[in-house]
Amino acid sequence: MATSSDTPAPPQAPDPQQIAQSFAQIAERSQKLVNEYLERRGESKAPAVSDDLGLSHAFMDLSAALIANPWKLAEAQMLMWQDYFRLWQGAMQRFLGEQPAPVAEPAKSDNRFKSELWENNFLFDYIKQSYLIASQNIQKLVAETQGLDPQTARKVRFFTRQFVDAVAPTNFVFTNPEVLKATVESGGKNLVDGLRNLLDDLERGGGKLAISMTDYQAFKLGENVATSPGKVVFQNDLMQLIQYNASTARVWRTPLLIIPPWINKYYILDLREKNSFIRWAVSQGHTVFVVSWVNPDERFARKGFDDYMLEGPLAALDAIAQATGEREANVIGYCLGGTLFACLLAWLAAKGNKRVKSATFFTALIDFTEPGELGVFVDETTLTNLEKKMQERGYLEGSEMANTFNLLRANDLIWSFVVNNYLLGKDPFPFDLLYWNSDSTRMPAKMHTFYLRKMYIENLLTKPGGISLAGEPIDVARITTPACFVSTIEDHIAPWKSTYMGAKLVKGPVKFVLAGSGHIAGVVNPPATQKYCHWTNPGLPDSADEWLASAQRHEGSWWPEWNAWVSQFGGDKVDARAPGGGGLAPIEDAPGSYVKLRLDPAGSSSAHAARPEKAQAAGSETKQRTGSDPPNAKARARSAARHRTAKLKG
């Protein structure tokens, strides 16, 4: 016999007075946001609606192509209606107690329908399958449409996927059983809390929706992220150079330099002690130096791609020579940092200057023939509109770049947080990777225009002399430095088959390693986790498919494989080096001040370090080569003050 303890307690009704107070606060804050928005619209000269990506033209071309082939359109409609008829039949069978096979199922990687409520409830299973049938058939029709140019085809496929993701039943209160369950159990408190979260994010974004992905207050640079001990030993206006403390008594003679992308920040390689590539490389006996890029503002508008090369990795190599006495280094370039590194190697080859013993490329594109889904956002129309924006401000705003990357995985990086934060009324979970992901950076106008036009649109890096940097035509085919390319099989930013094409362009000995997972998780995969796998192949056949067909699969991280390769170029062992023990005096503790400038209210932008004499001297050497002075401390402080904002509430 059931006892009272076996009976679940009924949901506790919310306090009506508390609910009323919440709605009063929400109404007040909403009115304030509306007034601020209307005031901004009144001051703005920009049109209310713009089509910077040229979507209207692309979808008009799609419509014309579909109309031109009515039989194909009719066939697609017939196939979709056949799927719906099978769904109706299955629904009737299930209603009568049978268990028919589903007509449409989500992909294994689709986390939207993981709850058993989508399976066990007759109505919501029907809603789910109905959505999946429409989604799959619409995307199939668009993908198979003939007569579109490649860029238009990529664009309509990508944004069709964005549309079907946006209208998923998971994103609405009355068609999401998890949300309905939470609403009943909390008496609607989840929706009130969700509305409050929505207003918080609107206020945080200054009237634009800035979706919170993590608990930003749970992390602080230098305390629980980016904690590897070291010192900033050099800085100029574009970067700080960090030298990390040795953790072994003896180290390889040849130092190791890491060039991260400046689209985001270097500490993706130093998130936590357990997954820090930087800390792990130090433990393997490498003297590790890392470039930490500045987060630029309008003062950097005229900085070009060659400035990033000269004042970034080249200046770093000069500083490392002062610090260690070693003119050559083993160098890693990650993503855009790898593209810049390839340019530097080609530039050094043109100069007849050998500064690099071995070259490693993490998920880096050199050949942009197939640039992946980012290519959707780069064509002549889009770039022309983007150039107008950048000319007005002097840079591409970090939030715009972040939104682009988030769209590549919208279900994971947008809609999952819409459901969690606004419909379920929950606070986002503290997650170091998402803290880093939200720490966006700006892109100087001149540099970014050059990069998008010369690399993505014109693909000139593959052409001998197609690009000139610092007055020197470059040719990547002149690179003879031993190279290791590390790519990831699920990469949506730098597709591995495209990085393989880049590996075929250089003329030195090449090792190609293919890791499991994607652009970030596949790279940040420490051996201790025993996750994923990687493939190796001693050969480098003509095509990527041939390489994979004859490659050997290995379980676990690729890090030890790379370390065994790069150690060949380490030279002999010497006593461990301490930051400041060579020709450069320490400026400040790692992670430094440049990385601490955030563009959102989550972090502090006031951190700043004055230059000691040795750093100023090094900066003057950079000036001799580039013709530009590093900004002084007061200028940087003024810049930081412009970007300082209130802390994220709650």
DOKEKOL-247492 format. One line per 10 residues: number of its first residue (from 0); their letters; for each residue x, y, z of C-alpha. Coordinates in steps of 0.25 Angstrom, whole numbers, plus 2048, in hexadecimal, padded with zeros to 3 digits. Each point is the difference from the previous one (the first is absolute). Example, Ala and Ser with C-alpha at 12.3 -4.5 7.8 and 13.67 -1.06 7.14 Angstrom:
% residues 2
0> AS> 831,7EE,81F ~ 806,80E,7FE .
//
This chain:
% residues 650
0> MATSSDTPAP> 800,800,800 ~ 806,80E,7FC ~ 803,809,80B ~ 7FF,80F,800 ~ 810,800,7FF ~ 7FE,7F9,7F2 ~ 7F7,80A,7FB ~ 807,80C,7F9 ~ 7FE,80D,806 ~ 7F7,809,7F7 .
10> PQAPDPQQIA> 807,80C,7F9 ~ 802,80C,80A ~ 7F8,80C,7FB ~ 808,80C,7FE ~ 7FE,80C,809 ~ 7F6,80A,7F9 ~ 807,80C,806 ~ 80D,7FC,7FC ~ 7FB,7FD,7F2 ~ 7FA,80E,7FF .
20> QSFAQIAERS> 80C,807,805 ~ 808,7F8,7F5 ~ 7F7,805,7F5 ~ 800,80E,805 ~ 810,800,800 ~ 7FF,7F9,7F2 ~ 7F7,80B,7FB ~ 808,80B,805 ~ 80D,7FA,7FA ~ 7F9,7FD,7F3 .
30> QKLVNEYLER> 7FB,80E,7FE ~ 80E,806,803 ~ 806,7F7,7F5 ~ 7F5,804,7F6 ~ 802,80E,803 ~ 80F,7FF,7FE ~ 7FE,7F8,7F3 ~ 7F7,80B,7FA ~ 80A,80A,804 ~ 80B,7F9,7F9 .
40> RGESKAPAVS> 7F7,7FE,7F4 ~ 7FD,80F,800 ~ 80F,803,800 ~ 804,7F6,7F6 ~ 801,803,7F1 ~ 801,7F1,7FD ~ 7F4,7F9,7F9 ~ 7F7,7F8,809 ~ 802,7F4,7F7 ~ 80D,7FC,7F9 .
50> DDLGLSHAFM> 804,7F4,7F8 ~ 80F,800,801 ~ 801,7F2,7FC ~ 7F8,801,7F4 ~ 7F6,7F5,804 ~ 7F4,806,7F9 ~ 808,7FF,7F2 ~ 805,7F2,804 ~ 7F2,7FB,803 ~ 7FA,806,7F4 .
60> DLSAALIANP> 80A,7F8,7F8 ~ 7FB,7F4,808 ~ 7F2,803,7FC ~ 803,802,7F2 ~ 808,7F3,7FF ~ 7F4,7F8,807 ~ 7F6,806,7F6 ~ 809,7FD,7F4 ~ 7FF,7F1,804 ~ 7F1,7FE,805 .
70> WKLAEAQMLM> 801,7F1,7FE ~ 80B,7FF,80B ~ 7F8,809,809 ~ 7F3,7F8,7FE ~ 809,7F3,803 ~ 805,806,80D ~ 7F2,804,804 ~ 7FB,7F2,7FD ~ 80B,7F9,808 ~ 7FE,809,80C .
80> WQDYFRLWQG> 7F1,7FD,800 ~ 803,7F1,7FF ~ 808,802,80D ~ 7F4,807,806 ~ 7F7,7F5,7FC ~ 809,7F6,806 ~ 800,808,80D ~ 7F1,801,801 ~ 7FF,7F1,7FE ~ 80B,7FE,80B .
90> AMQRFLGEQP> 7F8,809,809 ~ 7F3,7F8,7FE ~ 808,7F3,803 ~ 806,806,80C ~ 7F2,805,805 ~ 7FB,7F2,7FF ~ 80C,7FB,808 ~ 80A,7FB,7F6 ~ 80F,805,7FF ~ 803,804,7F2 .
100> APVAEPAKSD> 80E,804,7FC ~ 801,80F,7FF ~ 800,807,7F3 ~ 80A,80A,803 ~ 80B,800,80B ~ 809,80B,805 ~ 80F,7FE,7FD ~ 808,7FA,80B ~ 807,80D,802 ~ 7F3,808,802 .
110> NRFKSELWEN> 7FE,802,80E ~ 7F3,808,7FF ~ 7F7,7F4,801 ~ 808,7F8,80B ~ 7F5,800,80A ~ 7F7,7F4,801 ~ 7F4,809,800 ~ 802,801,7F1 ~ 7FF,7F1,7FF ~ 7F6,7FC,80A .
120> NFLFDYIKQS> 7F5,80A,7FE ~ 7F8,7FD,7F3 ~ 7FD,80F,7FD ~ 80E,805,801 ~ 806,7F4,7F9 ~ 7F7,804,7F4 ~ 804,80F,801 ~ 80F,7FC,800 ~ 7FF,7F6,7F4 ~ 7F7,80A,7F9 .
130> YLIASQNIQK> 80B,80B,801 ~ 80B,7F7,7FD ~ 7F9,7FB,7F3 ~ 7FE,80F,7FC ~ 80E,804,804 ~ 807,7F4,7F8 ~ 7F7,801,7F4 ~ 802,80F,7FF ~ 80F,800,802 ~ 801,7F4,7F6 .
140> LVAETQGLDP> 7F9,808,7F5 ~ 809,80C,802 ~ 80C,7F8,800 ~ 7FC,7F9,7F3 ~ 7FC,80C,7F8 ~ 807,802,7F3 ~ 804,80D,7F9 ~ 806,808,80C ~ 80E,805,800 ~ 809,7FA,80B .
150> QTARKVRFFT> 7FF,80C,809 ~ 7F1,801,7FF ~ 7FE,7F1,802 ~ 809,801,80D ~ 7F8,80C,805 ~ 7F2,7FB,7FE ~ 804,7F2,806 ~ 806,807,80C ~ 7F4,809,803 ~ 7F6,7F6,7FD .
160> RQFVDAVAPT> 806,7F8,80B ~ 800,80C,809 ~ 7F1,802,7FD ~ 7FC,7F2,803 ~ 808,800,80D ~ 7F9,80D,804 ~ 7F2,7FA,7FF ~ 803,7F3,807 ~ 7F5,7FC,80A ~ 80A,800,80B .
170> NFVFTNPEVL> 801,80F,7FF ~ 7F2,803,804 ~ 7F8,7FE,80D ~ 7F4,7F9,7FB ~ 807,7F6,7F8 ~ 80C,7FC,809 ~ 7FB,7F6,80A ~ 80C,803,809 ~ 7FC,80E,801 ~ 7F2,7FD,803 .
180> KATVESGGKN> 804,7F6,80B ~ 808,80B,806 ~ 7F5,80A,7FF ~ 7F6,7F7,807 ~ 809,7FC,80B ~ 805,80E,803 ~ 7F3,807,7FE ~ 805,808,7F5 ~ 80C,805,807 ~ 80A,7FB,7F6 .
190> LVDGLRNLLD> 7FA,809,7F6 ~ 801,80C,809 ~ 80E,7FD,803 ~ 803,7FE,7F1 ~ 7FA,80E,7FD ~ 809,806,80A ~ 80C,7F9,7FA ~ 7FC,805,7F3 ~ 800,80E,805 ~ 80D,7FE,807 .
200> DLERGGGKLA> 806,7FC,7F2 ~ 7F9,80C,7F9 ~ 806,809,80A ~ 80E,7FA,7FF ~ 800,801,7F1 ~ 7FB,80F,801 ~ 7F3,7FD,7F9 ~ 805,7F4,7F7 ~ 7FE,7F2,805 ~ 80D,7FB,806 .
210> ISMTDYQAFK> 7FD,7F2,804 ~ 807,7FB,80D ~ 807,7F3,7FD ~ 806,7FE,80E ~ 802,806,80E ~ 80A,80B,7FC ~ 803,803,80F ~ 805,7F1,802 ~ 80D,803,7F9 ~ 80B,80A,801 .
220> LGENVATSPG> 80C,800,7F7 ~ 80D,7FC,808 ~ 7F8,7FA,80B ~ 7F8,7F4,7FB ~ 802,802,7F1 ~ 80E,803,7F9 ~ 807,7FC,80C ~ 80D,7FA,7FB ~ 80B,808,807 ~ 809,809,7F8 .
230> KVVFQNDLMQ> 804,80F,7FD ~ 7FD,80A,7F5 ~ 80E,803,7FB ~ 7FD,808,7F3 ~ 7F5,809,7FB ~ 7FD,809,7F5 ~ 7F3,807,7FB ~ 7FB,7F3,7FA ~ 804,7F5,80A ~ 806,7FB,80D .
240> LIQYNASTAR> 80A,7F5,800 ~ 7FE,7F6,80C ~ 80C,7F7,804 ~ 7FB,7F5,809 ~ 807,7FA,80C ~ 808,7F3,7FD ~ 7FA,7F4,808 ~ 80C,7F7,7FD ~ 80F,801,804 ~ 805,7FF,7F2 .
250> VWRTPLLIIP> 7F9,805,7F3 ~ 802,7FF,7F1 ~ 80A,80B,7FB ~ 7F6,804,7F5 ~ 7F5,808,806 ~ 7F1,7FF,7FB ~ 7F8,80B,7FC ~ 7F0,800,7FF ~ 7F9,809,7F6 ~ 7F1,800,804 .
260> PWINKYYILD> 7F5,806,7F7 ~ 7FC,80F,804 ~ 7F2,7FD,7FC ~ 7FF,7FB,80E ~ 80A,7FE,80C ~ 80C,7F8,803 ~ 7FB,7F9,80D ~ 7F8,7F6,7F8 ~ 80D,7F9,801 ~ 801,802,80F .
270> LREKNSFIRW> 7F2,7FF,806 ~ 802,7F7,80C ~ 80C,7F9,805 ~ 7FA,7F2,7FC ~ 7FE,804,7F1 ~ 80B,80B,7FE ~ 808,7FD,7F4 ~ 80A,80B,804 ~ 802,7FA,80E ~ 801,7F2,7F9 .
280> AVSQGHTVFV> 80B,805,7F6 ~ 808,806,80C ~ 7FF,7F3,807 ~ 806,7F9,7F4 ~ 80D,809,801 ~ 7FC,80B,7F6 ~ 803,80F,804 ~ 7F3,805,7FB ~ 7FD,80E,7FC ~ 7F2,805,7FB .
290> VSWVNPDERF> 7FB,80C,7F9 ~ 7F4,807,807 ~ 7FA,809,7F6 ~ 7FA,80E,804 ~ 7F1,802,7FF ~ 801,80C,7F6 ~ 7F7,80C,7FF ~ 7FF,80B,7F6 ~ 80F,804,802 ~ 804,7F3,7F9 .
300> ARKGFDDYML> 7F7,803,7F3 ~ 80C,801,7F7 ~ 808,7F4,805 ~ 801,7F6,7F5 ~ 803,7F2,7FE ~ 80F,803,7FE ~ 800,807,80E ~ 7FA,7F4,807 ~ 80B,7F8,7F9 ~ 80C,80A,804 .
310> EGPLAALDAI> 7FB,804,80E ~ 7FA,7F2,803 ~ 808,7F3,7FD ~ 80D,807,7FA ~ 801,809,80C ~ 7FD,7F4,809 ~ 80C,7F9,7FA ~ 809,80C,802 ~ 7FC,801,80E ~ 802,7F1,802 .
320> AQATGEREAN> 80E,801,7FB ~ 803,80B,80A ~ 7FA,7F7,80B ~ 806,7F3,7FD ~ 80C,803,7F7 ~ 7F9,7F7,7F5 ~ 7FE,806,7F3 ~ 7F7,7F4,7FB ~ 7F3,7FB,806 ~ 7F6,7F5,7FE .
330> VIGYCLGGTL> 7F3,807,7FD ~ 7F1,7FD,801 ~ 7F6,808,7F9 ~ 7F1,7FD,804 ~ 7F5,803,7F6 ~ 801,80E,7FB ~ 80E,801,807 ~ 804,7F4,7F7 ~ 7FC,808,7F4 ~ 808,80C,805 .
340> FACLLAWLAA> 80C,7F6,803 ~ 800,7FA,7F2 ~ 801,80E,7FB ~ 80C,803,809 ~ 807,7F3,7FB ~ 7FE,804,7F2 ~ 804,80E,803 ~ 80D,7FB,807 ~ 803,7F7,7F4 ~ 7FF,80C,7F7 .
350> KGNKRVKSAT> 80A,807,809 ~ 809,7F4,801 ~ 7FE,801,80F ~ 7FF,7F3,808 ~ 7FA,802,80E ~ 7F7,7F4,801 ~ 805,7F1,803 ~ 7F2,7FA,7FE ~ 7F2,804,7FD ~ 7F3,7FB,806 .
360> FFTALIDFTE> 7F3,804,7FB ~ 7F4,7FE,809 ~ 7F3,800,7F7 ~ 806,80A,7F7 ~ 7FB,804,7F2 ~ 80A,804,7F5 ~ 7F8,7FC,7F4 ~ 7F2,806,801 ~ 7FA,7F9,7F4 ~ 7F6,7F9,809 .
370> PGELGVFVDE> 7FF,809,80D ~ 7F5,7F9,807 ~ 7F3,806,805 ~ 807,80E,803 ~ 801,802,7F1 ~ 7F1,802,801 ~ 803,80E,806 ~ 80B,804,7F6 ~ 7FD,804,7F2 ~ 801,80D,7F9 .
380> TTLTNLEKKM> 7F2,805,804 ~ 802,7FD,80F ~ 80E,805,800 ~ 7FC,80E,7FA ~ 7F6,802,80B ~ 809,7FB,80A ~ 80B,80A,7FC ~ 7F6,80C,801 ~ 7FD,7FC,80E ~ 80F,7FE,804 .
390> QERGYLEGSE> 804,80D,7F9 ~ 7F6,808,809 ~ 805,7F9,80D ~ 80E,7FC,7FC ~ 7FE,7F2,804 ~ 7F6,7F4,7FF ~ 7F9,7FF,80E ~ 803,7F3,808 ~ 7F2,7FD,802 ~ 7FD,7FF,7F1 .
400> MANTFNLLRA> 80C,7F6,7FE ~ 7FB,7F8,80C ~ 7F1,800,7FA ~ 806,7FA,7F3 ~ 807,7F5,807 ~ 7F4,7FD,809 ~ 7F7,7FF,7F3 ~ 809,7F4,7FB ~ 7FB,7F8,80C ~ 7F3,807,803 .
410> NDLIWSFVVN> 7F9,7F5,807 ~ 80B,7FE,80A ~ 805,80F,801 ~ 7F2,808,7FF ~ 7F4,7F8,801 ~ 804,7F7,80B ~ 802,80C,809 ~ 7F3,806,7FB ~ 7F9,7F4,806 ~ 808,7FF,80C .
420> NYLLGKDPFP> 801,80F,804 ~ 7F3,805,7FB ~ 7F6,7F5,800 ~ 805,7F7,80B ~ 804,80D,808 ~ 80D,7F9,804 ~ 80E,807,802 ~ 80A,7FB,7F6 ~ 80A,7F6,806 ~ 80F,805,803 .
430> FDLLYWNSDS> 808,7FB,7F4 ~ 80E,804,7FD ~ 800,7FE,7F1 ~ 7F3,808,7FF ~ 806,80B,808 ~ 80C,801,7F6 ~ 7F6,7FF,7F5 ~ 7F9,80C,804 ~ 80D,808,802 ~ 7FF,806,7F2 .
440> TRMPAKMHTF> 80A,809,7F9 ~ 800,80B,7F6 ~ 807,7FF,7F2 ~ 807,80D,7FB ~ 7F9,805,7F3 ~ 80D,800,7F7 ~ 805,7F2,804 ~ 7F2,7F9,800 ~ 7FD,806,7F2 ~ 80D,7FB,7FB .
450> YLRKMYIENL> 7FE,7F2,806 ~ 7F2,7FE,7FB ~ 803,805,7F2 ~ 80E,7FA,7FD ~ 7FE,7F3,807 ~ 7F1,7FC,800 ~ 7FB,807,7F3 ~ 80C,800,7F7 ~ 808,7F5,807 ~ 80D,807,7FC .
460> LTKPGGISLA> 809,7F8,80A ~ 800,7F4,7F7 ~ 805,809,7F4 ~ 80F,803,800 ~ 802,80F,802 ~ 7F1,801,802 ~ 802,807,80D ~ 80A,80A,804 ~ 803,803,80F ~ 80A,80B,805 .
470> GEPIDVARIT> 803,803,7F1 ~ 804,7F1,7FD ~ 7F8,7F7,7F7 ~ 7FF,7F2,806 ~ 7FE,7F2,7FC ~ 7FD,7F5,809 ~ 806,7F6,7F7 ~ 80D,805,804 ~ 7FE,7FB,80E ~ 80A,7F5,803 .
480> TPACFVSTIE> 7FF,800,80F ~ 7FB,7F2,806 ~ 7F2,801,803 ~ 7F5,7F9,808 ~ 7F1,803,7FC ~ 7F6,7FC,80B ~ 7F2,800,7FB ~ 7F2,7FB,806 ~ 7F7,7F8,7F9 ~ 7F3,807,804 .
490> DHIAPWKSTY> 806,80E,7FE ~ 7F5,80A,7FB ~ 80A,80C,800 ~ 80C,7FA,7F9 ~ 7FB,7F3,7F9 ~ 80B,7F6,801 ~ 800,7FD,7F1 ~ 803,80F,7FD ~ 80B,800,80A ~ 806,7F3,7F9 .
500> MGAKLVKGPV> 800,808,7F3 ~ 808,80B,807 ~ 80A,7F5,805 ~ 802,7FC,7F2 ~ 805,80E,7FC ~ 80C,801,809 ~ 80D,7F9,7FB ~ 807,7FB,80D ~ 7FD,7F3,807 ~ 7F2,7FF,804 .
510> KFVLAGSGHI> 7F9,7F8,80B ~ 7F1,800,800 ~ 7F8,7FC,80C ~ 7F0,800,801 ~ 7FA,800,80D ~ 7F2,7FD,804 ~ 7F5,80A,804 ~ 800,80E,7FC ~ 807,80E,7FF ~ 802,801,80F .
520> AGVVNPPATQ> 7FD,7F3,807 ~ 809,7F9,7F6 ~ 80C,809,803 ~ 7FE,801,80F ~ 800,7F1,803 ~ 80A,7FD,80B ~ 805,7F1,801 ~ 7FA,7FE,80E ~ 7F2,801,7FB ~ 802,7F4,7F6 .
530> KYCHWTNPGL> 7F5,806,7F7 ~ 7FF,800,7F1 ~ 80A,7FA,7F6 ~ 80A,805,7F6 ~ 805,7FB,7F2 ~ 80E,800,7FB ~ 806,7FC,7F2 ~ 80F,801,7FD ~ 7FC,804,7F1 ~ 7FA,80C,7FA .
540> PDSADEWLAS> 7F8,7FB,7F4 ~ 7F9,809,7F6 ~ 7F2,801,807 ~ 7FB,801,80E ~ 7F7,7F4,7FE ~ 80C,7F7,7FC ~ 808,804,80C ~ 7F5,7FC,809 ~ 7FD,7F3,7F9 ~ 80E,7FC,803 .
550> AQRHEGSWWP> 802,806,80E ~ 801,7F9,80D ~ 7F7,803,80B ~ 805,802,80E ~ 7F7,802,80D ~ 802,80C,808 ~ 807,80D,7FF ~ 809,804,7F5 ~ 809,809,80A ~ 80A,7F5,802 .
560> EWNAWVSQFG> 801,7FD,7F1 ~ 803,80F,7FE ~ 80A,801,80B ~ 808,7F4,7FB ~ 801,807,7F2 ~ 803,80E,805 ~ 80B,7FB,80A ~ 808,7FC,7F4 ~ 803,80F,7FE ~ 802,803,80F .
570> GDKVDARAPG> 80F,7FF,800 ~ 807,7FC,80C ~ 7FC,802,80F ~ 804,80C,808 ~ 7FD,805,80E ~ 7F1,805,801 ~ 7FE,80F,7FD ~ 7F9,80A,809 ~ 7F8,80B,7FA ~ 809,80C,802 .
580> GGGLAPIEDA> 80C,7F8,801 ~ 805,804,7F2 ~ 801,80D,7F9 ~ 7F1,805,803 ~ 7FB,804,80D ~ 7F2,7FC,805 ~ 7F5,80A,7FE ~ 7F5,7F9,808 ~ 7FA,7F3,804 ~ 7F9,7F7,7F5 .
590> PGSYVKLRLD> 7F6,800,7FB ~ 803,80F,7FE ~ 7F7,80C,7FE ~ 7FD,800,7F1 ~ 7F8,7F3,802 ~ 7F7,806,80B ~ 7F9,80A,7F8 ~ 7F2,7FB,7FD ~ 7F6,806,7F7 ~ 7F4,7FC,809 .
600> PAGSSSAHAA> 7FD,803,80E ~ 805,7F2,805 ~ 80E,804,802 ~ 809,80B,804 ~ 806,809,7F5 ~ 808,809,80A ~ 80C,7F7,801 ~ 80C,806,7FB ~ 80F,800,801 ~ 80B,80A,7FE .
610> RPEKAQAAGS> 80C,7FD,7F8 ~ 80D,7FE,807 ~ 80D,805,7F9 ~ 803,7F3,7F9 ~ 7F2,7FF,7FA ~ 801,80E,7FB ~ 80D,7FE,7F9 ~ 7FA,7F3,7F9 ~ 7F5,809,7FC ~ 809,80A,7FA .
620> ETKQRTGSDP> 806,7F5,7F8 ~ 7F2,7FC,7FA ~ 7FE,80F,7FD ~ 80D,7FF,7F7 ~ 7FA,7F5,7F8 ~ 7F2,804,7FF ~ 800,80F,801 ~ 7F6,801,80C ~ 801,802,80F ~ 7F9,7F8,80A .
630> PNAKARARSA> 7F5,808,807 ~ 804,806,80E ~ 7FA,7FC,80D ~ 7F6,80B,801 ~ 7FB,7FD,7F2 ~ 7FD,7F2,804 ~ 7FA,804,80D ~ 7F6,809,7F8 ~ 7FD,7F5,7F7 ~ 7FD,7F7,80B .
640> ARHRTAKLKG> 7F7,80A,807 ~ 7F8,801,7F3 ~ 7FD,7F1,801 ~ 7FD,7FF,80F ~ 7F2,7FC,803 ~ 7F8,7FB,80B ~ 801,7F2,805 ~ 7F6,7F6,7FC ~ 7F5,7FF,80A ~ 7FD,7F4,808 .
//
